[in-house]
Amino acid sequence: MSKKPSKKPSRKPKKPAKKRSVRRARALSQAVQSGIITLRLFDGARRPFAAGRTYLVRILDGSQRELLARDFSKPEMAFEVPVHDNLDDRYTVLVSASHARDAGFYPVLVKRDVSVAVDLMLIPSPHAFDFAAADWDQVTANWPAAYRALAFGVSAADARERYDALLATPVPAAALWNIMTTMRDVDLPQGTPLDYLREVIWDGELAPSGDRFFAFADARLIEQVELAQQQGTFEPEPNPGLFHQGATRSFKHVAFGEANLQLTFHEGTTKKVGGETWVRIEPDIDYYKDILAHALLEVLPHKLGGPKTDPAIVYVLRWIAGRHAGVPEFEPPFSLVEGN
């Protein structure tokens, strides 16, 4: 008697191979999505970094994983990096070279199929300030508002002599031009802060630390800054007298992450000149926008005898921040060159 063939255990039907391959292709596609970081290097004179000079590039993702650490010798390079659509896409780019100060930027926000430009400035170490573009004749011709404030109250000959003596002390001179250039570049509802500057106070008021200066400005500047605050471009600093002795009000421009202009008003000191009311002001530039970071990392070290705000660092931070924001280039009338 013949046996009936035994039934084979039933199996689940196989999924179509085509669907599997589609899913695999999609997964592979997602895995290789990337963006481009285009790194461009410049020197302290705002010119492209010398070709052939070796520098180290480090790129870290948002979790601080190092994706790249290699030497290169071209002033412009493009790097392909993965895109995750999360906080890992907030990259850090760091560059170092011999006989130069390190530079970097964070966050570099990377998106798929997009090239993001990162412009960094490597200044010489040691460095010196070159004020060739800031001599008195060029100030007279190219900086009318600054010239008027610098020359107020004295003869033309005395104004030149006083200014030339300032250039012989590079730190406060560089700080003054960092601040004046930023005052020229910041837009108010009407004009710029530099348009309201009337008189630089010279008698013992130009801070030798190189982080600020004192002056008189048309009091209408206060109204303009208050309007700018309403538009979200300035923020008031609470308790201004804490960091600025005798101050009544203080406002910080908030365009960038670092190196923003701060305008502090001393409304207890005013004078009338030519039908205008002038108020004493104290413009400066801090490294950090965040007030807590400013207090802990700048003000406190200063009070404990540490170094004051360095105008060379302000110059670099402001230039890099402006390039990243796509605004007109920060161009004070000086540059940083190799020093002794």
Secondary structure, DSSP 8 states (H G I E B T S, - for coil): ----------------HHHHHHHHHHHHHHHT-EEEEEEEEE-TTSSB--TT--EEEEEE-TT--EEEEEEE--SEEEEEEE--SSGGGEEEEEEE-TTB--EEEEEEE--TT-EEEEEEE--BSSEEEE-GGGSHHHHHHH-HHHHHHHHTTS-HHHHHHHHHHHHTSHHHHHHHHHHHHHHHHS--SSS-GGGGEEEE--TTTS-TTSSB--EEEETHHHHHHHHHHHTTSEEE-SSGGGTSTT-SEEEEE-SSSEEEEEEEEEEEEEEEETTEEEEEEEEEEEEESSHHHHIIIIIHHHHTT-----HHHHHHHHHHHHHHHT-S----S-EEEE--
